[in-house]
Every structure is written in C-alpha cells, then in structure tokens.
Amino acid sequence: MAKEFKGRVVLAEDWSGEAIVSTVGVNTLATFQKSAMKNNPKEALCGDQNNPELYGRNLTGKALCLPQTIGSTTGGMVLQTACDMGIAPAAMLFSEHIDSLAAAGIILAAVWGKNQIIAIDCLGEEFLAYVKSGMRVQIDKDGTVRVEG
C-alpha cells in the first residue's frame, strides 16, 4: 500500500524509481565533488564522510529524499555539474522548503543544461520519517509523491 504526500512543485515530471534517504542536510559539495572530478564518471557515489546514511552509496538516477542541502555557495554549481555529467539524482524530494543553493542548481540545470532534476519541496516531516532507502516512489507533476511501503 502506498502512502501519499503532497508537496510544492519546483520542477516536476511524472517519474517513478528508488528512494535514497538522508534525514540530515546534504552537503552538496562533499557529496558530489569526488565523483564529478573523475574522468567520465558513470555514477555519483556520495563522498561525504559526515553523512553515514549516504556515504559511499550511488545517488545517480534515484530520488534523493532530504530536509535541505547544506554547505558552501558552490552547492548550486555542483548540482548543475552533476546534471550536465549525467550523474545527478533523478529527483530531490525535500521535507522542508528548498534552500536557495539547491534551487539555484536545479534551475540552472533545467535552463542551461541537457539534464534536469525533478524537485518537490514542503513534503513535511512525516514524509522524511516514513520514506526509507530502497523504497519505490512515484512522483506526479502536481507535486504528489506516493511512497510504496
């Protein structure tokens, strides 16, 4: 049975796939930098040793469920770069309001890049408490997110 959550659309498409979850803020630079610096990477393995939920795990093509991103002002550029390289998550599902750094990267990738990240925010604390890594999520263009439990 699926549990349904409704968020605010930042950038949406209909999509379904696997969730990967961080219950703490995700440091974008630390998470993607190591993979982005490789020559022709095939995937983004989380390089943030301070995030044990994600460290070493493949984020490419998954729905990254998180409260917000954290870290330096390079965060937006790093997300755009990951998109351009084809190693970004397919979606970022925020329990809180999207932060300005993530929003910048997601919007820049959608406007200037060849790939984009689906982004839904304001899904709530209950969403982040419910969804677990490996669960299937379905995203609708209207901001509805269904989590298969």
N, C-alpha and C positions, 0 to 999 in steps of 0.2 A: 504494500500500500504506500502511496506517495503522500508526502506532506507538502503543502503548498505555502509559499511565501510570496509576498508582493513587495517589490522594490521600485525605486525610481530609475527610469531609463536614462543612462548616459549615452550609451551606444549599444544598440541591440540588434540581434538577428535571432531567428529560431535556430536552436542548437541543442544537442544532447551529447553527453560524454561523462568522463570520470572526474570526480572532485578530488582535490588535494587541499588540505586544510591547515591553516595556521591560526591559532587562537590569539596570537600576539601580532603586533605590527610587523610588516615585512620590510626589511631593509633592501631596497631595490638594487642599489649598487653592489652590496655584498652578495646578494642572491645571484645576480646575472653576470657580473663582471668577468669571472673566471671563464665561463662558457663563451661569452661574447669575444674574448680575446683569442680564442682558438681559431685556427685556420679552417674554414668551412665546417663549423660545428653542426652536428645532426640533432642535438638536444641541449636543453639548458638544465644542467644539474645544479641544484641550489648549493652555492658556495658559502653561505652564511653560517659559520660555526656557532653563532649565538642563537640560532633558531633550530633546536633539536627536532622539531616537528617536520621541518622541510630539508634539513641539511643532507646533501647527497642524493636527494630524490629528483627525479625527472619532472619538470614542470611543463614541458612543451606539449601543447595541444590539450591541456587539461583545464578545468575550471578551478582557478585559484580562489579559494574562499578565505577571507581575511577581514579583520576590522578596518585597517587602513595600511598604507605604506608609511615607512619612516625613513629617516636618513637625510642625506645631503641633497642639495639642489640639482644634482646630476640625475636624480631619480627619473624624471621625465625623459631625459635624453637616453637613458639606459633602456627604458621600456620601448621607446621608438626604435632603438638599435636592435633590440631583441626581435621586434616585429619585422624589421627590414631583413634580418638574417633568417627569419622563419623558425625561430626557436622560442617564441613567446607562448605564454598560456593562451588558450583559445578564448578564455573568459576570465574576468576578475569580478568576483561577487563580494561586495563589501557589506558587512553588517552595519557599519556606520556611514556617515556622509563620506563620499570620496574626497581624498585630500587633493590639494592643488597640484602636487607633483605628479601623482598618478594620472590625474585628469589631463595635465599638460601632455604627458607622453602618449596617452591613449588618443587624444585629439590630434596631435601632430602625426602619429602613425596613420590615422584614418584619412587625414587631409593630404599628406605628402608621401605616404608610404604605399607599398604594394600589399601589405597585410594589415589587419587590424585586430584589436582585442575587444570582444564584447564586454561591456561594463554595466553593471546594475548596482546601485548603492541603496542604503537605507533599508536593508533586508531585516535588520533587528538582531538583538542579542539571542533570541530564541533560534534564529536561523543558524548562527555560528555554534550554538550549543548542540544543535540537532545533527548537522551535517558532519560526516566523518570521511576521512581519506578513503578512496576506493568506492564510495557510493556513486551511483549514477544520478546525474542532474539533468533536467530538461529546462531550457530557457525559452520563453516566448518573447516575441518582440514587444509585448506590452509591459515587460518587467516582471512577469510571473515566473517563479522558479519552483519547480517540483523536484523534491529530493526523494528518491526511492529508498525506503527504509527497511 
